[in-house]
Every structure is written in C-alpha cells, then in structure tokens.
Amino acid sequence: MSERIFNFSAGPGVLPEEVLKQVQQDVLNIFDSGIGILEHSHRGKAYDRVLAETLEDGKKVCNLPDTHKMLFVQGGASSQCFMVPANYLPDGRTADYYKTGKWAMDSIAEAKLYGTVNVCYDGEPGRFKRLPESMSEVKYSDNPAYVHFTSNNTIMGTQWKEEPEIPSGAFLVSDASSDIFSQPIDLSKYGLLYAGAQKNLGPAGTVMVIVREDVLDKQCRELPTMLRYTTHAENESRYNTPPTFGIYLVGQVFKWILRQGGLEAMQKHNKEKAKLIYDAIDASGFYTGHAEKHCRSLMNITFTLSTPELEKKFIKEAEANGLDGMKGHRSVGGARASIYNAMPRAGCEALAQFMQEFERTNG
Ligand SMILES: Cc1ncc(COP(=O)(O)O)c(C=O)c1O
C-alpha cells in the first residue's frame, strides 16, 4: 500500500500528516543540530528547547490557568487509575466515581486498593449507553476527597457535554484520554486531568497530566518517588529519563492545533465531521447508534447492524475501501468510527458515503 488510508482506529489513532512529515525530518536532525530528536540527551539544549516549546504551546492551546501545571508522565493512562487514589485518597476517606464504561471501571478497581469508592452514577444497568442528564441521577457521598469522571468513553461512544457539578470541598478528576483538546476546556474547574497521548496528542506511552497546585500539596501517604505527582512537578517532568520523543511529538501536535485556529476551530471541525456520520446513522433504519443522542461522542461513533454477519461484512468491505479500524470493541460489538482531531473531514465524508452505499446494497 503506497498511499495513506483513512484510519478510524480507537487508539493509537490518526495523527496529522503534516506533523508526521515534520517528525520524519526531526528524527534525522532536529534544529540543525546534526542529531535526531530520539538521540538527544534529556538534559541537553535541544531537549530543553523541545520541552520549553511544548509547555509554552500547550499552555496556549488550553489557556492553562496560572494555578495549574502541565506534566508529562509514563505508564499510560492506566497508571493514572492508581496514581490518583494513591496520592489523593487517604485511608478512611471516600472518593466518588462515575461508572460510565470500562475505563471508569478500571479506575474504580484501583481506587478500592486505597480507600472507599462511592459509585455516584452507575451506567452499567443501561449498558453504558447514556450519561446522567441531570444531577438528580447522581448520588454523591458525604464529603468525598474527589470526584472522578471519564470525559469521553472511548468504547461506548458517550461524551459529557459539560463537567459534572461536584460537592464543595472535593476536587474534580478527569480521565480525558479520548477527547483531550477536541474542544475548548475550562481547566479552572479541574483539580487533576490526565490523558494518554495516543488519541489526540501523540504516541502511546506518554501521558499528559494537568494538576492544580493546591492538589499537589494533598499527597496523603508515603509513595515511591516515581509515583508521586510532586516528583514530576518539581523536576520539570524529567526526574528520570522522560519519553522525550513522545513529549516532542505532543509539542508538534500542539503547534498543529494552534495553526488550525486552536480549540474553537477543533470543536467546529469535530462537530461537522461527527454530524456527517450521525446523520448517516439517523437517516437509515439500517444502522443503530449505541449511545443515546444527548451524550453522543464527537470522537468515537459506535453503531450496530442487524446481525453479526452483516457487521463482519461491513467492516471487511469498509477496509477494502480504505476505511480502516472500524471494528467495535467486543463489549459493544458492531462498528466504531474514531474520528479524533487529526481525522480529516474527507475521511468522514468517505465513511458516510460508504455507509449509504452499503445500506443500499445490503439493506
Ligand atoms: C478513556 C481511556 N482511559 C484510559 C485508557 C487506557 O490508556 P492506556 O492504554 O494508555 O493505559 C484508554 C485507552 O484507550 C481510554 O480510552
């Protein structure tokens, strides 16, 4: 295959082509240093510049409040599932969790290793097709240490339209792995947000954390050095050898977002792209959307067809038409189109057209 095709994978997912072309050059020789980005010391001048630019551009992208710090850590978003409670859920205290899908359930399981978990909303009986529409569906505990939610449920295809209100005294924690920087965000509402890079930011393995400074002071137990947020905050995210290439690439994606017009432009582009596919679902009696309409994701569009055989055929033919990575997660079945920031509009147009044609010939 000599041409690039449309990649609808849920993650690692599509990256902007112009970023990948820049990476090709910088892997060989960055800043005319005669050395590629992968080969520079994390204490050297070239990496100093990479990190400084990444942080500066990252702050611009999200309008980072002065009260918050942007960090980069390793271990995937999955390590954040335990780092958050290890640092901030004291013995004998409760943290409240929204159970809205598999990743939320992973976070809940890890938090139980450290303290008490109150599931303040349980989406499981409804097969995770919906998120709460009003706070009357939510039951907070008395005085939780923090409230954790997953802003976009990658597998289910549901996304919060705005942050949940939380009890006073608690701080808000978000797993924003699959919709980070896909739309404007008011970070002043967050105590801590984390996002694995492999969907909207860059390569797998690098995790961006945004943490409010007063939350950093709340570490509640002795922990190994690498598991403390303060270690990373106090050492410019390079206490040890950081994932320099990943951080560099995230920096290139930040520059790309800024060139596109920032998060407002991302949101407009994402809404238009998602509409093409949701319209194709809604106009047909052939495809059934998994998520309820009020909480449909702009990033992961999940739908089923009438039989597993037809779904298999759909995915196979989509692939043959240059639309890759459409297979739904086994827990939901059907198909999933992940249309992260870097998915071009042309990819969504091609998919919508393919869906119409497939319906015409198989419906
Ligand atoms: C919302 C969400 N949280 C957490 C994870 C886990 O990320 P990682 O594989 O980087 O640990 C994923 C992975 O797809 C995800 O979509």
The ligand as an SDF file (V2000), in Angstrom:
LIG
                    3D

 16 16  0  0  0  0  0  0  0  0999 V2000
  -10.6880    6.8100   28.2390 C   0  0  0  0  0  0  0  0  0  0  0  0
   -9.5000    5.9320   28.3610 C   0  0  0  0  0  0  0  0  0  0  0  0
   -8.8670    5.8390   29.5460 N   0  0  0  0  0  0  0  0  0  0  0  0
   -7.7780    5.0690   29.7050 C   0  0  0  0  0  0  0  0  0  0  0  0
   -7.2630    4.3330   28.6700 C   0  0  0  0  0  0  0  0  0  0  0  0
   -6.0570    3.4640   28.9020 C   0  0  0  0  0  0  0  0  0  0  0  0
   -4.9380    4.0600   28.3220 O   0  0  0  0  0  0  0  0  0  0  0  0
   -3.5140    3.3380   28.2900 P   0  0  0  0  0  0  0  0  0  0  0  0
   -3.6440    2.2040   27.3390 O   0  0  0  0  0  0  0  0  0  0  0  0
   -2.6070    4.4400   27.8250 O   0  0  0  0  0  0  0  0  0  0  0  0
   -3.1830    2.8890   29.6590 O   0  0  0  0  0  0  0  0  0  0  0  0
   -7.8720    4.4000   27.4180 C   0  0  0  0  0  0  0  0  0  0  0  0
   -7.3300    3.6290   26.2790 C   0  0  0  0  0  0  0  0  0  0  0  0
   -7.8710    3.5300   25.2140 O   0  0  0  0  0  0  0  0  0  0  0  0
   -9.0190    5.2130   27.2630 C   0  0  0  0  0  0  0  0  0  0  0  0
   -9.6490    5.2970   26.0930 O   0  0  0  0  0  0  0  0  0  0  0  0
  1  2  1  0
  2  3  1  0
  2 15  2  0
  3  4  2  0
  4  5  1  0
  5  6  1  0
  5 12  2  0
  6  7  1  0
  7  8  1  0
  8  9  2  0
  8 10  1  0
  8 11  1  0
 12 13  1  0
 12 15  1  0
 13 14  2  0
 15 16  1  0
M  END
$$$$
